[in-house]
Amino acid sequence: MEMNELFYKNTYLREFDAEVISCTPIHTAESPRFEVILDDTAFYPEGGGQPADRGILKMNGENSVQDSTFPADGYSDGLTVHVQDVQRRADDVIVHYTDASLPEGAAVHGKIDWARRFDLMQNHSGEHIISGLDVITIDLSGPLTWDQLMEIEREANGRVYENLPIEITYPSEEELKNIQYRSKKELTGRVRIVTIPDTDVCACCGTHVARTGEIGLIKCLSMIHYKGGVRITMASGGRALRIMEQRTDIVNDLAKQLAVDPALVLDGFARVKEESFEKSRRIGEIMTMYYGARADALPDGRKLTMEFEDSMTPVEARRFCEFLLEHGKGTCCAVFTKQGEGWYYVIGSRSIDVRPLVKTANAALSGRGGGKPEMAQGTMAAPREEIEAELIRFTSAEE
C-alpha cells in the first residue's frame, strides 16, 4: 500500500486530513489498543534514533473518547482518539496505535503534539552538528577530553548562529557514489541525505528544522568512558534551555545556602568539605577516647564480650569491636547498635572463626549477614536479652 509521508514533504505540518483504511483491535491486559492505518499521515514513525510522534485524530462519530490531552486545541466540542505510538512495519506501512477505535472509511483530522515534535527536531538537528564536527557519532569511538568537547560545543553553536540551511535530498545511485556521507550501516535503494553546509552530511530518516538558527542552543551535559571511547549526553533548543534553567536554580540555591556568589559555589563547597573533614577527624578522636573509657571498665581475657550501644554508626561499631579485640577484652567480641526496631552487629575474633557463631545466631534471632572468619557484620531483629542468651549459650556449648 502506498502512503503519503507528509512528515517528509513538510516537517512543519502540524495538522492534516486523512481517511481510515483499517482499524484492528489489539488485545492487551492493560488497556484497549488499536492499530490504525491511514491513507495519509504527518505522524512520524519511530526510526533513525528519533521517537514516534504523538497526538490526536478527530472525527465525528461513535467509538471515540472525549479529548483531554489538548483541551485548548479548538476541538473541545468534538470527539477524539489519542495516538500513543507510531511504527513503520516491515512492509513499509505506517501504523498508528490509538486508545480507541475508528470506523473504516471515516474521515479524520490529525493533529500532532507540535511542542514535542519541534523539541525532537531541534535535538536531532543539534546532534547532527556535534556529530559532523567530530566526524563520528555521539557514541564516540575514540578518546576525547572535556576541554576538546567544549571546543566542539562552541563551534557547534557557532554554526547555529550562522543560521545555515538544512538540506534534504534523495541522490540517485550514481550521485550517491560521489558523496561522502556518514551512515551507521551500508545502505541500498533510495537514500535520504541530510546536509548542513560545511558541517555534516549524513544518511538520515529523521525530521529536522529548516535552518540551524531554529536549534537555538546546543549544550553538552556530560561525558563518560564507553566501550573504548566516550558517550556524550547533550540537549538542544528548548530542552537545553529548560535543563540549564534547572541547573541555574540549583547553583543559586547552593550559593544562598553557602552564603557565596553563584560564581564561587565551588569555593564554598570546598570550604564546607574541608570543615566537614575536620569535624569527622575530631569526632573520630573523641570516639577513640570513648572506646578507651568503655574498654577500661571491662575485665581482660574473657571468652565473650558483648557491648550494646544506642546510637553508634555501623563504622563506629566496627571500630569499637576492633578496639576491644586489640586491647584483649575478649576472645570473641560483639558490638550491637540500635537500628530501627532491631540491632546492627559486628562480631570479631583474633583467634577463632566467628562464622559458625554468626550462622547459628542469625537463624535463631531473625538475623542477616556474614563475613570473614575474623569478623562478620549484619542485623538481628530480636530483643537484647534474647541475643545475649543465644551468644552465651553458643559459646558455652563450644567449651
N, C-alpha and C positions, 0 to 999 in steps of 0.2 A: 504494500500500500504506500502510495506517495503522499507525504505530508509536508505542508509548507512549514519551514522552520523560521518563523517570524523573528525569533530572538537573534538570528544571524542577519536577517535583512535590515533590522533596525534594533540595535541593542537598547535604545531608549524608549521602545514601545512599552507602555505601561498597561494598556487595555486593548482588547481585541474581541472580535465576534467570531464564533465558530459553530459547527454542528456536531452533535454527539453521534459518533459512528457506532460505538458499542459501550456497554457498561456491564461489567462482570463482578458479581459479589465474591469476596474472599472471606473464608471462614477463619476467624481468629478468636482466641479466648478473651482478649482484652476489650475490643470494641468493634463495631461494624466497619468494614473497609471495602472499597470498590475500585476496580481497575477501569478507568475511563479513557477512551481513545477519541480524539477529536480530529476533524479534517484539517484544521489549522491550529497552531499554538505558538504563543510567545513565552510559555513557561520553559525555562532552560532545564534540561535533564542533567542529573549529576554526571560529571565527567571531566577529565583533564585537570583534576585537582580542585575543581570548583563544585560546591554543594548545589543541590537542586533548588529551584525557585519554590516559593510557597505563595498562596494567595487564595482567591475565590473564583467560583464560576456561578454566575447569577442566571436564574431562569424563573419564569412564572409557571407554577405548576405544583403538583403534589410530590411527595417523596423527597422533600428538601428540608433544611433546617434553618431557623431564623439566624441571620448574620449577627455575630457578636465580636468577631475579630476586627472588623473595620467599621465601627459604629458611625464614623463621620465621613463615610465614603459616598454618600449620596444615594445609597440603595437601601436605606432603613425601612422603606415601605415594601420591599420585596423579599424573596426567599433566596438563600444562597447555599452552596455546597463548598466546603473548605478543601483546598488542595494541600495535602500534607507532605507529599513527596512526588517526584517526577523522575522516571528512569527510562533509558533507551534500551529496548530489547535487542536480542541478537539479530532479529530480522529488521532492525533499524526503525521499528515502530516506537513512538514515544507514548508512554503510559503515565496517566495522571492518577495518583492514589488519593481518593477522596473519602470523606467521612459519611457520605450519604449517596444514594443512587440518583441517576439521571436517566430519563427515558431516551431510548434510541431515536435519533432523528430530531431531538429537541434543539432549538436554537439557544445558545448560551452566550453570555458576555463575560469574558475573563478579565480579571484584574490582578496584577502581580503585586506582591509586597515590595514596593519600589525602594523603600528605605533599606531593606535587607539586600536587594539586588544591587543597588548602587554601591553599598558598602563592599560587597563581594567584587564588583568591577574595579573599584579603587584598589583593593588589596591585590587582586590578580594582576593588574597593570603595574603596581608597585613592585611585586615580586619579579616581574619581567625585567624591570630596570636594574634591580640589585643583581639578579642572575646574569644579565647581559654584561654588566660592568665587570663581574668577576669571572665571566666566561664559562662558569659551571652552575650547577643548581643550588638551591637553598640548603640541601644536604651537601655541603662542600666536601669534595673528595680529597682535599689536601689541607695542610696546616694553614692557619690564619690567626693572627693576633687580634686582640680587641682594638688596638690602635689602627691596624690595617682596615678592620671592618668599619670603624668610624670614618676613615678616609673615603671608603666606598660609599657610605651613607651620605656624606657631604656632597660627593659627586653626583649621586643619585638624585638628591634634592635639587641640585643644580639643573639637571635635565627636566625636573618638574617645573622649575621656574621658567625654563625656555619655552614651555607650552608646545612641545613638539607634537606633530600629528601621529596617531597610532593607526597604521595602515593594515588593512585586511585584504589579502589576495589569495587566489587559487591558481598557482602557476601550472602550466602544462608539464608533462613528464620531462620534456626536453629542457624547458626553462628551469625545472627543479634541479636538474643535474649541475647547473652552473650557479646555484645559490648555496652559500654557506649558512646553514641554519642549525639551531640547537634542536635536538629531539632525544627523548629518553629511549626510543626504540626505532627499529627500521620500519619505514613507512612505505606503503604502496597505495596506488589509486589516487583519488582526489585528496590533496593535502592542503590544509588551511594554514597559511603563513601569516604570522603577526609580526609587523616590523615597526620598530621605534628607531628613527634615523640616528645613525652614529652611536647606537646604544645596544640594540638587541634585535636578532632575527630568530624567530622560534616557531616551530610547528605547534599549534595550539588550537583546541576546540572551545576554549572558554570565551566569556564575554569580557569586553574591555571598554574603558572610556574612550572618547573620540580623540582627546588631546591630553598630554601628560599633566597640564595645569590642573585638570579636574581631580587628579590624585590628591592634591592639597599638601600632603606631608607624608614622608616615609621615615619611619623610626625603627631601628634595630633595637630589640629589647633585651635579648640575652644570647649567649653563645656557649655551647657545651661541646666537649670532645665526643665524637660519634663515629664508630667504625673506621678509625684511622684518619678521619677528617674532623669536621665540626658541623653541628646542627644549629642553625640560626632561627630564633623566634623574632618575627617582625610584624609590624602593622602599618597600615596606610590610611590616609583620609580621615574620615570621621572617627573610625575605630581608634586610630593612633591618637587623635586629639582627646578622646574620652579617657584612654589609658593614661596619657600624660597629665590630664586634669586630676585623675585619681591619685597619681604619684605625687603631684604637686601638693595636693591636700595632705597627704601623708607626711611629706617633708615639712610643711608648715606646722602641722600638729606636733611633730617631733621637736621642731625648733622652739615652739612655745613651751613644751614640757622641759626642754633643756635650757631655756632662757638664753638662746643664742639667735643670731641672724640665720635665716634659712641657708645661706651660703656657707655657714660654719657648723652645720649639723654634724659632719664627720668629726670635726674637732671636739664638739660637745660629746659625741658618743665615745670618743677615745678617752675623754676625761672621766666619764661615768664608768667606763670599763676598767680604767686604772683604779678608781675609787672602790669599785666592786671587788677587784682582785685584792686590794689591801684589806678590805673588810673580811674577805674569806680567809686571808692569811692570819689575821688577828683571831678570828673565830676558831681556826684550827689550833692556834696556840692555847686558847682558853679551853678548848675541848680536851687537849692533851693533858692540861692541868687537872681537868675534871676526871679523866680516866685514871690519873695517878692517885687522886684523892679517893676514888671508889676502890681502886686496887689495894691501897694501903689498909683499907678496912677489912680485907679478906685474908684468910689464912693461906699459907703456901702449901703446895703439894697435894691438893685434893684431887680425887679421881674425876669429879664432875663439878663444874662451877656454872651456875645459871644466874644471869642478871636480866631483870625486866625493867625497861625504860618506857616512859610515856611519850616522848617526842623526838627521839633521835631519827635522823635520816638513815636510809639504808647504808650510805657510805660511812656515816659516823658509827653505825652499829658494827660494820665490818672492822673499822679501825679499832674500836673498843675491844672486840674479840681478839684481834691481833695483839693488842697491848696486853691483855690478860695472859695470853699464851706466852708472849715474850718475857713476861715477868713471873712465870712459873706459878700462876694461880690455879692451874688445873691441868690434868692430863687431857681432858676434854673441856672446852669452854663453849658456852652457848649464850648468845645475847639476843634478847627479844625486845622489839619496839612496837608500840601500838600502830596498827594500820587499819583504819576503819573499825569494823567490829571484831577484827582478828589481830594477828601478830605477824610482823616480818621477822624472820630469824636468820642468824648466822651461827653456824656450828663448826668448830675447828679443833684440830689437834696437831701437835708436832710429832707424835709417835704412833698413833693408831689411825686406821681407815674409818672415817666417820660415816661413810656411805651406808653401811648396814643400819646404823642408828637412825639416820635420816629417813631411809626407806620404811622402816618399821613405824617411826613416829608419824610420817606422812599418812600412812594407811590408817593409823589409829586416831589421828587428830584432824582429819579433813585437811591435810596438808598438800602442798605442791612445791616442787623444786628439787634441786640436786646440785651436784658439783663434782669436785675432785676429791681424792682421798683425804687431803689435808684440810679442805674447807668446803662447806656447802651452804647454799642460801635458798630461801623460799618463803612461803607463807603458810600459816596454820590458822584455822577458824575456831579452835577450841578455847575454853576458858583457861586462865593461868594455872589454876590448881590441877586441871587435867594434864596440862603439858608437863608440869613439874613431876607429877606422879608417874607419867609414862616414861620420861627420861630416867628417873631414878630406878624404875622397875627394870628397864632395859640394861642399864649399867650394872645393876646388882646381879642380874642374871648372867652377865658376862664374866663375873668374878670366879 
